[in-house]
């Protein structure tokens, strides 16, 4: 995936927005001395990154699976 494709990906921007919102919540928790808000912000920022990574891995896996299936169909039709 090129940088241009990454920057036009809606999944990427949603992940960035979720991460920044979570960090913002954690910072707000620090300034108000609210430990639960800090914890929730840190957990949510980690989860947003993990979910994005999982989603991209799933898309990559689907692409590989489709290419293999297509290659098998092409080989069968050549015989």
Secondary structure, 3 states (H helix, E strand, C coil): CCHHHHHCCHHHHHHHHHHHHHHHHHHHHHHCCCHHHHHHHHHHHHHHHHHHHHHHHHHHHHHHHHHHHHHHHHHHHHC
